[in-house]
Amino acid sequence: MQLRPYGDTANDGIVQISFTLPLPLDSRARETARRYAMLMGVSNPLVAHAESIDKQFSFFIVYGACTHTMGGRRHPAWGVGIPMYRGTAIHRAGGGAEPTFIS
C-alpha cells in the first residue's frame, strides 16, 4: 500500500504548505514560491495566499498535490519506534503527555 496525504478526496495527495522567502512581495516572489513548491514535489502548485511581512520578506501558503508516495506498513519508518494509532490521537497541551484516543 502506498501512502499519500488525504486532502479533498482519498489518496489525492493534496497538501497545503506555508513558508517565508527573503524576497519583497511582488509577482516575481509569487512565481518563486510556486516554483519552490514544485521543487519540493508539489504538482500544479497554487499560491493561495501571499503576504508581505517586512520590506524584504514574504509569507506564502501554497496548495497542490504531492508527487511522492511512501510505502505503507512495510516502509522502514515503521521500525523506528513510531507508534501506530488505531484511533485519533489528541495530544494535551504542555507536551510530553500521553495522547488521549477517541474513536
C-alpha positions as CSV (number, residue, x, y, z in Angstrom):
1,M,0.0,0.0,0.0
2,Q,1.4,3.4,-0.9
3,L,0.6,6.3,1.4
4,R,-0.3,9.8,0.2
5,P,-1.8,12.7,2.1
6,Y,-5.6,12.9,2.1
7,G,-6.8,16.3,1.0
8,D,-10.1,16.7,-0.7
9,T,-10.6,13.0,-1.6
10,A,-8.9,9.8,-0.6
11,N,-5.4,9.4,-1.9
12,D,-5.3,12.7,-3.9
13,G,-2.1,13.8,-2.3
14,I,-3.3,17.3,-1.7
15,V,-1.3,19.3,0.8
16,Q,-1.1,22.9,2.0
17,I,2.4,24.2,2.9
18,S,3.5,27.6,4.2
19,F,6.9,29.2,4.2
20,T,8.6,32.5,4.2
21,L,11.1,33.7,1.5
22,P,13.6,36.5,1.8
23,L,12.0,38.4,-1.1
24,P,9.9,41.6,-1.3
25,L,6.3,40.7,-2.3
26,D,5.7,41.1,-6.0
27,S,4.8,38.9,-9.0
28,R,8.3,37.5,-9.1
29,A,8.2,36.5,-5.5
30,R,4.9,34.7,-6.1
31,E,6.3,32.8,-9.0
32,T,9.4,31.9,-7.0
33,A,7.2,30.5,-4.3
34,R,5.3,28.5,-6.9
35,R,8.5,27.1,-8.4
36,Y,9.9,26.3,-5.0
37,A,6.9,24.2,-4.2
38,M,7.4,22.3,-7.5
39,L,11.0,21.6,-6.4
40,M,9.6,20.1,-3.2
41,G,7.5,17.7,-5.2
42,V,4.2,19.6,-5.3
43,S,2.5,19.3,-8.7
44,N,0.2,22.1,-10.0
45,P,1.0,24.4,-7.1
46,L,-1.3,27.3,-6.4
47,V,-0.2,30.2,-4.3
48,A,-3.3,30.5,-2.3
49,H,-2.1,33.4,-0.1
50,A,0.9,35.8,-0.2
51,E,1.6,38.5,2.3
52,S,4.4,40.9,2.9
53,I,5.8,40.5,6.4
54,D,8.6,43.0,6.1
55,K,10.3,45.0,3.3
56,Q,12.4,42.0,2.3
57,F,10.3,39.0,3.4
58,S,7.1,37.5,2.1
59,F,4.9,34.7,3.6
60,F,3.2,32.2,1.3
61,I,0.6,29.5,1.5
62,V,0.8,27.1,-1.4
63,Y,-1.8,24.3,-2.2
64,G,-1.1,21.4,-4.5
65,A,-0.7,17.6,-4.9
66,C,2.3,15.7,-3.7
67,T,4.0,13.7,-6.3
68,H,5.8,11.5,-3.8
69,T,4.4,8.4,-2.1
70,M,5.6,6.4,0.9
71,G,5.3,2.7,1.4
72,G,2.6,1.6,3.9
73,R,3.2,-0.7,6.8
74,R,6.3,-2.2,5.2
75,H,8.1,1.1,5.0
76,P,11.3,1.3,7.1
77,A,9.9,4.2,9.0
78,W,7.5,1.9,10.9
79,G,10.6,0.3,12.5
80,V,11.9,3.4,14.2
81,G,9.6,3.5,17.2
82,I,6.7,5.4,15.7
83,P,3.6,4.2,17.3
84,M,0.7,3.1,15.1
85,Y,-2.5,4.5,16.5
86,R,-5.9,2.9,15.7
87,G,-8.0,5.9,16.6
88,T,-7.4,9.6,16.5
89,A,-4.8,10.7,19.0
90,I,-5.3,14.1,20.6
91,H,-2.2,15.4,22.4
92,R,-2.8,17.5,25.5
93,A,-1.2,21.0,25.7
94,G,2.1,21.1,27.6
95,G,3.9,18.4,25.6
96,G,5.2,15.1,26.8
97,A,1.7,13.9,27.9
98,E,0.4,10.6,26.7
99,P,-2.1,11.0,23.9
100,T,-5.8,10.6,24.5
101,F,-7.6,8.4,22.0
102,I,-11.0,9.0,20.5
103,S,-12.8,6.6,18.2
